[in-house]
Each structure stands twice: as structure tokens, then as C-alpha cells.
């Protein structure tokens, strides 16, 4: 277990109530969870349960709460390191270990990294998930004008800098979230008409004439030409434009609709996997 500190900077006139502090602490596991997923370059989803290791890594234990000088409260927390929470995830060998979080870090350390990125402005937030932005935006009520809490500071012995969640940061999160396309699970049937394997995408045209790009991280995507004249069913996370039109699909399931084409596709995949 590693100890970290959540430091609340309060207004000069009103100390934060236990209810206000408790409400803030209930948001912390979700924030940590999104920070871990962001560091692993994975998308969070509402479908399915949270992996056990991620629950363990994102659930802090409360050690102490004490008032300090100048209307401030220091909350000391303990968290399991990532390597202890998920040894199979963080101790296995990889070709690019520098791209993976340090197993000695905690999810709180990764949250500090994410907040420091957000402090840099919009350009650094293009790959931050909508769920992460949503979590930060939910803190607006806790840090709103007139609230007892002005700033939440995140401190860890493993990070040289203090990260600060401010009213400005939560407002920026809400603004960016509102400007993003709506995401929801979709299922679409259409004809394959475009293929750009180097971009990990293919295009389909539906019966209504809609042309949609489908992004599929599949090493056998270049074999899609075998299905050029067949109808396919695509399911996954759909991103919609502000006008309600489907912009693109992040594919999670792909199936030719004709039984014969389906069997042929499975045979092509199996043959090429063995080569």
C-alpha cells in the first residue's frame, strides 16, 4: 500500500462540512479508474462489469483527516500499487515498457498525471475519454462559486509536482464534453464499399444510402476484400454528430449476414491465421 494526500483548499469564511468532503471522496474512485484506463490507452465502457483488479486499484482507504492552517484540510489516503492489484497486467514482459504505467505507481499517481495534462489546455485532451471528462465535470457542484472548497490538490511522494483540480478545470471539462459527439452502442447492416487497412477502417453503405466509416483494430482487416459484394452486420460504439447523424463506429462485432458468406469468411480467417 502507498500513502497519498488529498489536500482541500477552502474559503476563508467557511470550512468544508463533512458532507461536502464525503461527497467529494465518493467521486475519487471513478476519477482514479478513468486515469488508469487513460494511461493504458483503453476506452471505458458502461457495458459489462469493472474488472476486479481495476476495482482494487481505484479504491482508496481513508487513513486520516485533519485540519491544517489557513482553512485547509489534509486527507491522507492509502492505495494498492498497480503491480499488486494486477500482477499479470503490469509485470508481464512487453516490447514497449516505457508506454506502460510503472507497477510501483498507484491509480492516484496516474490521476495526478492526468490532471497535470489537463492543466496544459485543450490540445492535450484530444485523447481523453468522454467518461473521464464527465467525471471531472461532475465536480463542478463541489467547487462551484459559493462552495466551501476552492481547490483540490493531489500530492504523492512519487510525483514531484502537485496537481490541482480547480473550478476552471471542471468548467473546461464540461465545455469539451458538450462539444463532443454523443456515443452509444449501435448495430448497422450495409454493404462494404471502401477499405483502408493501413488506417484500420472500412466503409459501409446502408440501404438508406448512408456512408459510414467503421474502425476495427483487427490484424486481418486486409482480408475484407473477400466480402466485397456481401452484406455485413457491424456492431460497436457509435459516435454521432451534433445533427444526430452517425459519424463512425468503433467495431466490437462483425458478421456477414449471409450464412454462406459467414462460413467462407471464417474459413478465410482460419487459413490466414495459420500462415
Secondary structure, 3 states (H helix, E strand, C coil): CEEEEEEEEECCCCCCCHHHHHHHHHHHHHHHHHHHHHHCCCCCCCCCCCCHHHHHHCCCEEEEEEEECCCEEEEEEEECEHHHHCHHHHCCCCCCHHHCCCCCCEHHHHHHHHHHHHCCCHHHHCCCCHHHHHHHHCCHHHHCCCCCEEEEEEEECCCCCCEEECHHHHHHHHHHHHHCCEEEEEEEEEEEEEEEHHHCEEEEEECCCCEEEEECCCCCHHHHHHHCCCEEEEEEEEEECCCCCEEEEEEEEEEECCHHHHHHHHHHHHHHHCC
